[in-house]
Amino acid sequence: MRIVGKFILISICVMGIAELIPGVEVFSFWSALSAAIIISILNLFVKPILIVFTIPVTILTMGLFLLVINGLIIWIAGEILAGFTVGSFGKAILFSILLSLATYLVEYLLPPQRYHHRHY
């Protein structure tokens, strides 16, 4: 149940961040929810591959190239989804920074997950 609440809160954050950045548009709550899910899937599968291929550049930039990778994930999500558009790559990087901060806040504010052990 915690994951559903997390996705709902992050979807609200996606809508709020889109209002802050001109050129980033989210057409509805369902588009924001879809964006949150697609971004999570891209972070799970595509981001590790991009990180491995760009290790030398990431080391040379002392990790700052990860901002570019995060922006690329947002850019790809904007290209995949019809209800979520990102005007430029720079806006995608700014969006990714703000979304990372918002996700951190959501994680901080949500109560920790409790594991219930069944005794048989």
N, C-alpha and C positions, 0 to 999 in steps of 0.2 A: 504494500500500500504506500510505502514511503516513496517508491520510485514514481508512482503516479502523481503524488503531490509535488515531487521535485520537478517533473516535466511540466506540470501546470504552472508552477512558479517561474520556471525558466521561460516558458512561453510568454508569460506576462512581462518578464524582463526583455524578451526579444521585441515585443510590441513597444515597450517604453524606450528602448535604445533606438529603435527605428524612428520614433518621434523626435529624438534628439539629433539625429544625423540626417541632414537633408541629402536626398539621393538614395536612401535606403527605405524601401517601402514594404510593409506587411499589410496585406489586404483584409485579413480577418484573424480571429483568434485561432481558427483551424489552420490557417497558413502558418501562424507563429508556432503552433504545436507541431506541425509537419516540419518546420524549419528546425526546431529543437531536436526532433527525432533524427532527421537526416544529418544534422551536424554531429550528433552523438555517434551515429553509425560511421560517418566519415572519420571522426576522431578515433574510432575503434579499429577500423580496417585500413584506411588510406594514410593517415598521419604517421603511423610507425614506419611504413614503407618510405615515405618522403623523408623522414628523419634519417633513416639508414643511408639513403642515397646522397644526402646533403651533409653528412658528418664533417667533411673537411671545411666546408663553408661555415657551418655552425661553430666549429672550433675557432676558425679565423676571426669570426665576428663575436666571439665570446658569448655565444648563445642568442645573440640578437636576431639571427636568421630564423629562429623559431617563430618570431612575430610574423615573418613573411609566410611561413608554412601555415600558421593559424589563419592569416588573411586569405590564403589560397583555399583553405577548407571552407571559409565563409563564401568566397567567390564561387566555388563549385556548387555549394548549396543553393546559391542564388541562380545559378544556371540550370540546376535540376528542377527546382520548384517554380511553378507558375505564379504562386501568390506571394513570393518573396523575391524582391529584386534589390540588387546592389549596384549603385551607379558607377563606381570605379574601384580599382584595386586598393587605393589609399583609404577609401571609405570602408572597405572590407577589413583592412588592418585595424582601423579605429574601432569598428564594430566588434572585432574579435577581442580587442583589449577590454572594452567595456563589458562584453559578455563574460569574459573570464573573471572580471571583478564581481559581476552580478552572480555568477555561478558560485564563486567563493562565498559570497554573502548568504546565498540560499543554503549551501552546505553548512555554514556556521549556525544559521538560525533554525534549521530543522533539527528536531530532537534526534539523538542517536538511535540507530536501529537496535532493538532488543531482540535477542535470540531466545526463543522459548524451546527448552529441551523437554521432550516428551519422555516420561518415565513409564516403562511397560512392566 
